[in-house]
Amino acid sequence: MSRKKKRTRLILWAVLSIALLFVVAVILLGMRRAISYEAPQIEQAGQAVHAVPTPTPKPKQSSAGAAQSLTQTLNILLIGVDAVNGVSEETRGNADGVILATVNPHTRELIFTSFMRDTRVRVQDRGYDKITNVFHIGGPELLKEVLEQNFDVAIDYYAMFTYLDVVDIVDAVGGVEIDLSMEEIYFMEPKIRGVSSETHTDYEDNALNVDQAGPVTLNGVQAAAYARIRPAEGGYDAGRTERVRDVIAEVLVKAFRLSSSDMLQFASVFYEKMATNIPDETFLTLAMNASELRQYSRISDRIPIDDSYESGNTGSGYYVIPDFSVNNRHLQDSIYKGIHE
């Protein structure tokens, strides 16, 4: 490929990458209500509670149509992967974050539906398992298939990142400013040691002191560590997901301020780290319609919805067990009809 053609393609990917980053940032920023919860506990959740046969997904929409213009509903599965050395057949890791991003041009809405990672779903020929484990078993294609079959929804594409991808992405924008508490800095210390080791960087160059509580510009290693801690290292994942939103939002702010040359470098890093089956033409559609997407209403949602599930230790682990009939109806109304009750 000639130097001119290579640079032209890189410029295009700069536009496409920023467009995707915008969509992801909007998704994560809009998720506060959807993921800030504490699942109610029950002593026992029976293995057969609300179990239903694997449903048939809705007919899938034409990806070509979605790529040409924003005339059809587009569903993209965003997967946050807990893997150190990238995603492969041998080291898939688990899906720690699963969000269905819906672009509905008919209702002019961006709908962001998070799935509780411990939700028990039916996996064909394997019985039941958690959503987070489904990815570990069969990667993004199996996770996509299982969500389609259990929740009766058509998913067009997926996009994946690992938490270590955060290191290079944050460094590519020159760091992010985060308001840290003393407690957060305290619990970041072992995470910083771990990420430093995994990225072969000097821990001393990345260490923080509790006296630095307040606004701090974090480098990539520090930002990845920040995104990994839980509230006081407790049992809920809501705090960690909120921290990821903070990092992505700050990356977005910094990215839009980059010079042309720095933007090309950032786009190169971002594109390299992303694993997706989204075709180029769909990226281009999102890029060309980014200003319009800014005007869409942003809807946050969560599956299972309140009062539609049980949770607890079934004897084979902790599960969230949904009433599929209620949740599937709610999901269809939300992403296709604009009904969010």
C-alpha positions as CSV (number, residue, x, y, z in Angstrom):
1,M,0.0,0.0,0.0
2,S,1.3,3.4,-0.9
3,R,2.2,6.0,1.8
4,K,-0.6,8.2,0.6
5,K,-3.2,5.5,0.6
6,K,-2.1,4.3,4.0
7,R,-2.3,7.8,5.5
8,T,-5.8,8.3,3.9
9,R,-7.0,5.1,5.5
10,L,-5.6,6.1,8.8
11,I,-7.3,9.4,8.7
12,L,-10.6,7.6,7.9
13,W,-10.0,5.3,10.9
14,A,-9.3,8.4,13.1
15,V,-12.8,9.6,12.2
16,L,-14.4,6.2,12.7
17,S,-12.6,5.5,16.0
18,I,-13.7,8.8,17.5
19,A,-17.2,8.1,16.4
20,L,-17.2,4.8,18.1
21,L,-15.5,6.3,21.2
22,F,-18.3,8.8,21.3
23,V,-21.0,6.1,21.2
24,V,-19.2,4.1,23.9
25,A,-18.8,7.1,26.2
26,V,-22.4,8.0,25.8
27,I,-23.3,4.4,26.7
28,L,-21.1,4.3,29.8
29,L,-22.1,7.8,31.0
30,G,-25.8,6.9,30.7
31,M,-25.5,3.7,32.7
32,R,-25.5,5.1,36.3
33,R,-29.1,4.0,37.0
34,A,-28.7,0.8,35.1
35,I,-25.8,-0.6,37.0
36,S,-25.9,1.1,40.4
37,Y,-27.8,-1.6,42.2
38,E,-27.4,-4.1,44.9
39,A,-29.1,-7.4,44.0
40,P,-31.7,-8.5,46.6
41,Q,-30.6,-11.7,48.4
42,I,-32.6,-14.8,48.9
43,E,-31.5,-17.9,50.8
44,Q,-32.1,-20.3,47.9
45,A,-32.9,-19.8,44.3
46,G,-34.3,-23.0,42.8
47,Q,-32.6,-24.3,39.7
48,A,-35.9,-24.3,37.7
49,V,-37.2,-20.9,38.7
50,H,-38.5,-19.0,35.7
51,A,-36.6,-21.4,33.4
52,V,-38.0,-21.3,29.8
53,P,-37.2,-23.1,26.6
54,T,-34.7,-21.4,24.4
55,P,-36.8,-18.8,22.5
56,T,-36.4,-18.0,18.8
57,P,-34.7,-14.6,18.2
58,K,-36.4,-11.9,16.1
59,P,-35.4,-11.9,12.4
60,K,-32.1,-10.1,12.0
61,Q,-32.0,-6.8,10.2
62,S,-29.9,-6.3,7.1
63,S,-26.4,-5.2,8.1
64,A,-26.0,-3.6,4.7
65,G,-29.0,-1.4,5.2
66,A,-27.7,-0.4,8.6
67,A,-24.4,0.4,7.1
68,Q,-25.8,2.6,4.3
69,S,-28.0,4.9,6.5
70,L,-29.5,5.2,9.9
71,T,-32.9,3.8,8.8
72,Q,-33.0,0.5,10.8
73,T,-32.5,-0.3,14.4
74,L,-28.9,-1.3,15.1
75,N,-27.9,-3.5,18.1
76,I,-24.2,-3.7,19.1
77,L,-23.0,-5.9,21.9
78,L,-20.2,-4.2,23.9
79,I,-18.1,-6.7,25.9
80,G,-15.6,-5.8,28.6
81,V,-13.2,-8.7,29.0
82,D,-11.2,-9.7,32.0
83,A,-8.2,-11.0,30.2
84,V,-4.5,-10.0,30.6
85,N,-3.0,-11.2,27.3
86,G,-5.8,-10.3,24.9
87,V,-8.7,-12.5,23.8
88,S,-7.8,-15.8,22.1
89,E,-9.1,-19.4,22.0
90,E,-6.8,-20.3,24.9
91,T,-7.2,-17.1,27.1
92,R,-10.7,-15.7,26.6
93,G,-11.3,-14.6,30.1
94,N,-14.7,-13.7,31.4
95,A,-17.2,-11.1,30.2
96,D,-17.2,-8.7,33.1
97,G,-19.3,-6.1,31.4
98,V,-22.1,-6.8,28.9
99,I,-24.0,-3.9,27.4
100,L,-26.4,-3.9,24.4
101,A,-26.1,-0.6,22.6
102,T,-29.2,0.1,20.5
103,V,-29.4,2.9,17.9
104,N,-33.1,3.4,17.0
105,P,-33.6,6.0,14.3
106,H,-37.4,5.6,14.4
107,T,-37.7,6.7,18.1
108,R,-34.5,8.8,17.9
109,E,-33.1,7.0,20.9
110,L,-29.8,5.6,22.0
111,I,-30.7,2.7,24.4
112,F,-28.1,1.1,26.6
113,T,-29.2,-2.1,28.3
114,S,-26.8,-3.8,30.7
115,F,-27.2,-7.5,31.5
116,M,-26.3,-8.6,35.0
117,R,-23.1,-10.6,34.7
118,D,-24.5,-13.4,37.0
119,T,-27.7,-13.8,35.1
120,R,-28.5,-17.5,34.6
121,V,-29.1,-18.3,30.9
122,R,-29.8,-21.4,29.0
123,V,-26.8,-22.5,26.8
124,Q,-27.7,-25.0,24.1
125,D,-26.4,-28.5,24.8
126,R,-24.8,-27.3,28.1
127,G,-27.7,-26.6,30.4
128,Y,-27.5,-23.4,32.4
129,D,-24.7,-21.0,33.1
130,K,-23.9,-17.4,34.0
131,I,-23.6,-14.8,31.2
132,T,-20.1,-14.0,32.3
133,N,-19.1,-17.6,31.9
134,V,-20.7,-18.0,28.5
135,F,-18.1,-15.8,26.9
136,H,-15.3,-17.8,28.5
137,I,-16.8,-21.0,27.0
138,G,-17.4,-19.8,23.5
139,G,-16.3,-16.2,23.0
140,P,-18.3,-13.3,21.5
141,E,-20.2,-15.4,19.0
142,L,-21.5,-17.8,21.6
143,L,-22.4,-15.0,24.0
144,K,-24.2,-13.2,21.1
145,E,-26.1,-16.4,20.2
146,V,-27.1,-17.1,23.8
147,L,-28.4,-13.6,24.5
148,E,-30.4,-13.7,21.2
149,Q,-31.9,-17.1,22.1
150,N,-32.7,-16.3,25.8
151,F,-33.9,-12.7,25.4
152,D,-35.5,-12.9,22.0
153,V,-33.4,-10.1,20.5
154,A,-31.4,-9.7,17.3
155,I,-27.8,-8.5,17.8
156,D,-26.0,-7.2,14.7
157,Y,-22.4,-6.9,15.8
158,Y,-20.1,-7.0,18.8
159,A,-17.0,-5.0,20.0
160,M,-14.6,-6.1,22.7
161,F,-11.9,-4.5,24.8
162,T,-9.7,-5.9,27.7
163,Y,-8.9,-3.9,30.8
164,L,-5.2,-3.8,29.7
165,D,-6.2,-2.0,26.5
166,V,-7.1,0.9,28.7
167,V,-3.3,1.4,29.4
168,D,-2.4,2.2,25.8
169,I,-5.6,4.1,25.0
170,V,-5.2,6.4,28.0
171,D,-1.5,7.0,27.4
172,A,-2.4,7.9,23.7
173,V,-4.4,10.9,24.9
174,G,-1.8,11.9,27.5
175,G,-3.6,10.6,30.6
176,V,-7.0,11.4,32.2
177,E,-7.9,13.5,35.2
178,I,-9.9,11.7,37.9
179,D,-11.0,12.9,41.3
180,L,-9.6,10.2,43.7
181,S,-10.6,9.6,47.3
182,M,-8.0,8.4,49.8
183,E,-9.8,5.1,50.0
184,E,-9.6,4.6,46.2
185,I,-5.9,5.4,46.2
186,Y,-5.4,2.9,49.0
187,F,-7.1,0.1,47.1
188,M,-5.4,1.0,43.8
189,E,-2.0,0.2,45.2
190,P,-2.1,-3.6,44.7
191,K,-3.9,-3.1,41.3
192,I,-1.1,-0.7,40.2
193,R,1.5,-3.3,41.2
194,G,-0.4,-6.0,39.2
195,V,-0.9,-3.8,36.0
196,S,2.8,-2.6,36.3
197,S,3.9,-6.2,36.3
198,E,1.7,-7.2,33.4
199,T,2.8,-4.2,31.3
200,H,6.5,-4.5,32.3
201,T,6.7,-1.0,33.7
202,D,8.3,0.3,36.9
203,Y,5.9,0.3,39.8
204,E,7.7,3.3,41.3
205,D,6.8,5.3,38.3
206,N,3.1,4.5,38.7
207,A,2.7,4.5,42.5
208,L,0.3,7.0,44.2
209,N,0.2,8.3,47.7
210,V,-3.0,8.8,49.7
211,D,-1.9,12.5,50.2
212,Q,-2.7,12.9,46.5
213,A,-6.4,12.6,47.1
214,G,-8.3,14.9,44.8
215,P,-8.0,15.6,41.1
216,V,-5.1,13.5,39.7
217,T,-4.0,13.0,36.1
218,L,-3.7,9.3,35.8
219,N,-1.4,7.5,33.3
220,G,-2.5,4.3,31.5
221,V,-1.4,1.9,34.2
222,Q,-3.0,4.0,37.0
223,A,-6.3,4.4,35.0
224,A,-6.4,0.6,34.4
225,A,-5.9,0.0,38.1
226,Y,-8.6,2.6,39.0
227,A,-11.0,0.9,36.7
228,R,-10.3,-2.5,38.4
229,I,-11.0,-1.6,42.0
230,R,-14.4,-2.3,43.7
231,P,-16.0,-0.2,46.4
232,A,-13.7,-0.9,49.4
233,E,-13.0,-4.2,47.6
234,G,-16.5,-5.3,48.5
235,G,-18.8,-7.7,46.7
236,Y,-20.6,-5.5,44.2
237,D,-19.5,-4.6,40.7
238,A,-21.4,-1.3,40.4
239,G,-18.5,0.8,41.7
240,R,-16.0,-0.7,39.3
241,T,-18.3,-0.2,36.3
242,E,-18.8,3.5,37.3
243,R,-15.1,3.9,37.4
244,V,-14.8,2.6,33.9
245,R,-17.4,5.1,32.8
246,D,-15.3,7.9,34.3
247,V,-12.2,6.8,32.5
248,I,-13.9,6.5,29.1
249,A,-15.6,9.9,29.5
250,E,-12.2,11.5,30.2
251,V,-10.6,9.8,27.3
252,L,-13.3,11.2,25.1
253,V,-12.8,14.8,26.4
254,K,-9.0,14.5,25.8
255,A,-9.4,12.9,22.4
256,F,-11.4,15.8,21.0
257,R,-8.7,18.2,22.1
258,L,-5.8,16.4,20.3
259,S,-3.9,17.9,17.5
260,S,-4.2,16.3,14.0
261,S,-0.9,14.3,14.3
262,D,-1.8,13.1,17.9
263,M,-5.3,12.2,16.7
264,L,-3.8,9.9,14.1
265,Q,-1.7,8.2,16.7
266,F,-4.6,7.8,19.0
267,A,-6.8,6.4,16.2
268,S,-4.1,3.9,15.4
269,V,-3.9,2.7,19.0
270,F,-7.7,2.6,19.4
271,Y,-8.2,0.6,16.2
272,E,-5.5,-1.8,17.1
273,K,-6.9,-2.6,20.5
274,M,-10.5,-3.0,19.4
275,A,-11.7,-6.5,18.5
276,T,-15.0,-6.3,16.5
277,N,-16.9,-7.7,13.6
278,I,-18.4,-4.2,12.8
279,P,-17.8,-3.6,9.1
280,D,-16.1,-0.4,7.9
281,E,-19.3,0.9,6.2
282,T,-21.2,0.8,9.5
283,F,-18.4,2.7,11.3
284,L,-18.6,5.2,8.5
285,T,-22.4,5.6,8.9
286,L,-21.9,6.2,12.7
287,A,-19.2,8.7,12.0
288,M,-21.2,10.6,9.4
289,N,-24.2,10.7,11.7
290,A,-22.3,11.5,14.9
291,S,-23.8,15.0,15.2
292,E,-27.3,13.6,14.8
293,L,-26.7,10.9,17.4
294,R,-25.8,13.6,19.9
295,Q,-29.4,14.8,19.6
296,Y,-31.0,11.4,20.3
297,S,-32.5,10.7,23.7
298,R,-30.3,8.5,25.9
299,I,-32.1,5.7,27.7
300,S,-30.4,3.6,30.4
301,D,-31.9,0.2,31.2
302,R,-31.0,-3.1,32.9
303,I,-31.9,-6.7,32.4
304,P,-33.4,-8.2,34.6
305,I,-35.6,-5.3,35.5
306,D,-36.7,-4.7,39.1
307,D,-39.1,-7.2,40.7
308,S,-38.6,-9.7,37.8
309,Y,-35.9,-11.9,39.2
310,E,-34.6,-13.9,42.2
311,S,-31.0,-14.1,43.2
312,G,-29.0,-16.2,45.6
313,N,-26.8,-19.3,46.0
314,T,-28.3,-22.2,44.1
315,G,-25.8,-24.7,45.5
316,S,-23.7,-24.4,42.3
317,G,-22.8,-20.8,42.7
318,Y,-24.5,-17.4,43.0
319,Y,-27.0,-16.7,40.2
320,V,-29.5,-14.0,39.2
321,I,-32.6,-15.9,37.9
322,P,-34.9,-13.8,35.7
323,D,-38.5,-14.2,34.7
324,F,-37.8,-14.4,30.9
325,S,-41.4,-13.7,29.9
326,V,-41.4,-10.3,31.7
327,N,-37.9,-9.3,30.7
328,N,-38.2,-10.3,27.1
329,R,-41.4,-8.3,26.7
330,H,-39.7,-5.3,28.4
331,L,-36.6,-5.5,26.2
332,Q,-38.7,-5.7,23.0
333,D,-40.8,-2.7,24.1
334,S,-37.7,-0.7,25.1
335,I,-35.4,-1.1,22.1
336,Y,-37.9,-1.4,19.3
337,K,-41.0,0.6,20.4
338,G,-39.6,3.3,22.7
339,I,-41.7,2.1,25.7
340,H,-39.6,2.3,28.8
341,E,-41.9,1.4,31.7
